[in-house]
Amino acid sequence: MLFLTLIIHILVGTTLAGSAIIAALTLGFDSAQSLIISGAVGFLVGFPVSWFVAREIRGRVK
C-alpha cells in the first residue's frame, strides 16, 4: 500500500501545494517565505490525504 500511497501523493501533494500557494497569493501573502511555507504545508497535508485515498481504494478492491 506504500507504493500506491506514494503514487497518489504525486498528484494530491502537487494539487494541494498549488492550491495553498494560490490561496496565499489571493490573500495578499506575496513574499517568497510565505509562498514556500504555504507550498510546504500543502505538500505535507497531502501525505495523510493520500494515505486515506489509498486505503479507500484498497478497501473497495477486495
PyMOL commands that place a pseudoatom at each C-alpha (Angstrom):
pseudoatom trace, name=CA, resn=MET, resi=1, chain=A, elem=C, hetatm=0, pos=[0.000, 0.000, 0.000]
pseudoatom trace, name=CA, resn=LEU, resi=2, chain=A, elem=C, hetatm=0, pos=[3.001, 2.282, 0.460]
pseudoatom trace, name=CA, resn=PHE, resi=3, chain=A, elem=C, hetatm=0, pos=[3.660, 2.311, -3.281]
pseudoatom trace, name=CA, resn=LEU, resi=4, chain=A, elem=C, hetatm=0, pos=[0.038, 3.251, -4.019]
pseudoatom trace, name=CA, resn=THR, resi=5, chain=A, elem=C, hetatm=0, pos=[0.165, 5.986, -1.389]
pseudoatom trace, name=CA, resn=LEU, resi=6, chain=A, elem=C, hetatm=0, pos=[3.310, 7.477, -2.912]
pseudoatom trace, name=CA, resn=ILE, resi=7, chain=A, elem=C, hetatm=0, pos=[1.868, 7.387, -6.425]
pseudoatom trace, name=CA, resn=ILE, resi=8, chain=A, elem=C, hetatm=0, pos=[-1.301, 9.121, -5.238]
pseudoatom trace, name=CA, resn=HIS, resi=9, chain=A, elem=C, hetatm=0, pos=[0.775, 11.662, -3.290]
pseudoatom trace, name=CA, resn=ILE, resi=10, chain=A, elem=C, hetatm=0, pos=[2.479, 12.745, -6.512]
pseudoatom trace, name=CA, resn=LEU, resi=11, chain=A, elem=C, hetatm=0, pos=[-0.888, 14.018, -7.706]
pseudoatom trace, name=CA, resn=VAL, resi=12, chain=A, elem=C, hetatm=0, pos=[-2.513, 15.046, -4.430]
pseudoatom trace, name=CA, resn=GLY, resi=13, chain=A, elem=C, hetatm=0, pos=[0.548, 16.735, -2.916]
pseudoatom trace, name=CA, resn=THR, resi=14, chain=A, elem=C, hetatm=0, pos=[1.131, 18.817, -6.025]
pseudoatom trace, name=CA, resn=THR, resi=15, chain=A, elem=C, hetatm=0, pos=[-2.513, 19.825, -6.208]
pseudoatom trace, name=CA, resn=LEU, resi=16, chain=A, elem=C, hetatm=0, pos=[-2.718, 20.816, -2.542]
pseudoatom trace, name=CA, resn=ALA, resi=17, chain=A, elem=C, hetatm=0, pos=[0.593, 22.696, -2.665]
pseudoatom trace, name=CA, resn=GLY, resi=18, chain=A, elem=C, hetatm=0, pos=[-0.547, 24.617, -5.726]
pseudoatom trace, name=CA, resn=SER, resi=19, chain=A, elem=C, hetatm=0, pos=[-3.901, 25.385, -4.149]
pseudoatom trace, name=CA, resn=ALA, resi=20, chain=A, elem=C, hetatm=0, pos=[-2.215, 26.618, -0.975]
pseudoatom trace, name=CA, resn=ILE, resi=21, chain=A, elem=C, hetatm=0, pos=[0.066, 28.901, -2.982]
pseudoatom trace, name=CA, resn=ILE, resi=22, chain=A, elem=C, hetatm=0, pos=[-2.901, 30.290, -4.944]
pseudoatom trace, name=CA, resn=ALA, resi=23, chain=A, elem=C, hetatm=0, pos=[-4.765, 30.871, -1.668]
pseudoatom trace, name=CA, resn=ALA, resi=24, chain=A, elem=C, hetatm=0, pos=[-1.748, 32.669, -0.179]
pseudoatom trace, name=CA, resn=LEU, resi=25, chain=A, elem=C, hetatm=0, pos=[-1.431, 34.896, -3.241]
pseudoatom trace, name=CA, resn=THR, resi=26, chain=A, elem=C, hetatm=0, pos=[-5.152, 35.650, -3.165]
pseudoatom trace, name=CA, resn=LEU, resi=27, chain=A, elem=C, hetatm=0, pos=[-4.926, 36.667, 0.488]
pseudoatom trace, name=CA, resn=GLY, resi=28, chain=A, elem=C, hetatm=0, pos=[-2.043, 39.015, -0.283]
pseudoatom trace, name=CA, resn=PHE, resi=29, chain=A, elem=C, hetatm=0, pos=[0.855, 36.990, 1.126]
pseudoatom trace, name=CA, resn=ASP, resi=30, chain=A, elem=C, hetatm=0, pos=[3.258, 37.521, -1.741]
pseudoatom trace, name=CA, resn=SER, resi=31, chain=A, elem=C, hetatm=0, pos=[6.661, 37.215, -0.095]
pseudoatom trace, name=CA, resn=ALA, resi=32, chain=A, elem=C, hetatm=0, pos=[8.896, 34.291, -1.005]
pseudoatom trace, name=CA, resn=GLN, resi=33, chain=A, elem=C, hetatm=0, pos=[8.867, 32.979, 2.556]
pseudoatom trace, name=CA, resn=SER, resi=34, chain=A, elem=C, hetatm=0, pos=[5.084, 32.829, 2.797]
pseudoatom trace, name=CA, resn=LEU, resi=35, chain=A, elem=C, hetatm=0, pos=[4.800, 31.121, -0.597]
pseudoatom trace, name=CA, resn=ILE, resi=36, chain=A, elem=C, hetatm=0, pos=[7.378, 28.488, 0.343]
pseudoatom trace, name=CA, resn=ILE, resi=37, chain=A, elem=C, hetatm=0, pos=[5.666, 27.838, 3.669]
pseudoatom trace, name=CA, resn=SER, resi=38, chain=A, elem=C, hetatm=0, pos=[2.220, 27.546, 2.096]
pseudoatom trace, name=CA, resn=GLY, resi=39, chain=A, elem=C, hetatm=0, pos=[3.553, 25.191, -0.577]
pseudoatom trace, name=CA, resn=ALA, resi=40, chain=A, elem=C, hetatm=0, pos=[5.290, 23.046, 2.027]
pseudoatom trace, name=CA, resn=VAL, resi=41, chain=A, elem=C, hetatm=0, pos=[2.165, 22.894, 4.178]
pseudoatom trace, name=CA, resn=GLY, resi=42, chain=A, elem=C, hetatm=0, pos=[0.080, 21.831, 1.187]
pseudoatom trace, name=CA, resn=PHE, resi=43, chain=A, elem=C, hetatm=0, pos=[2.665, 19.198, 0.291]
pseudoatom trace, name=CA, resn=LEU, resi=44, chain=A, elem=C, hetatm=0, pos=[2.734, 17.822, 3.852]
pseudoatom trace, name=CA, resn=VAL, resi=45, chain=A, elem=C, hetatm=0, pos=[-1.059, 17.772, 4.149]
pseudoatom trace, name=CA, resn=GLY, resi=46, chain=A, elem=C, hetatm=0, pos=[-1.023, 15.603, 1.038]
pseudoatom trace, name=CA, resn=PHE, resi=47, chain=A, elem=C, hetatm=0, pos=[0.504, 12.656, 2.935]
pseudoatom trace, name=CA, resn=PRO, resi=48, chain=A, elem=C, hetatm=0, pos=[-2.480, 11.831, 5.179]
pseudoatom trace, name=CA, resn=VAL, resi=49, chain=A, elem=C, hetatm=0, pos=[-4.895, 12.609, 2.353]
pseudoatom trace, name=CA, resn=SER, resi=50, chain=A, elem=C, hetatm=0, pos=[-3.015, 10.223, 0.051]
pseudoatom trace, name=CA, resn=TRP, resi=51, chain=A, elem=C, hetatm=0, pos=[-2.940, 7.540, 2.717]
pseudoatom trace, name=CA, resn=PHE, resi=52, chain=A, elem=C, hetatm=0, pos=[-6.715, 7.843, 3.224]
pseudoatom trace, name=CA, resn=VAL, resi=53, chain=A, elem=C, hetatm=0, pos=[-7.399, 7.688, -0.522]
pseudoatom trace, name=CA, resn=ALA, resi=54, chain=A, elem=C, hetatm=0, pos=[-5.110, 4.666, -0.941]
pseudoatom trace, name=CA, resn=ARG, resi=55, chain=A, elem=C, hetatm=0, pos=[-6.809, 2.929, 1.976]
pseudoatom trace, name=CA, resn=GLU, resi=56, chain=A, elem=C, hetatm=0, pos=[-10.223, 3.547, 0.433]
pseudoatom trace, name=CA, resn=ILE, resi=57, chain=A, elem=C, hetatm=0, pos=[-9.079, 2.279, -2.959]
pseudoatom trace, name=CA, resn=ARG, resi=58, chain=A, elem=C, hetatm=0, pos=[-7.584, -0.878, -1.426]
pseudoatom trace, name=CA, resn=GLY, resi=59, chain=A, elem=C, hetatm=0, pos=[-10.699, -1.431, 0.680]
pseudoatom trace, name=CA, resn=ARG, resi=60, chain=A, elem=C, hetatm=0, pos=[-13.013, -1.292, -2.302]
pseudoatom trace, name=CA, resn=VAL, resi=61, chain=A, elem=C, hetatm=0, pos=[-10.896, -3.611, -4.438]
pseudoatom trace, name=CA, resn=LYS, resi=62, chain=A, elem=C, hetatm=0, pos=[-11.070, -6.557, -2.022]
for i in range(1, 62): cmd.bond("trace and resi %d" % i, "trace and resi %d" % (i + 1))
show_as sticks, trace
zoom trace
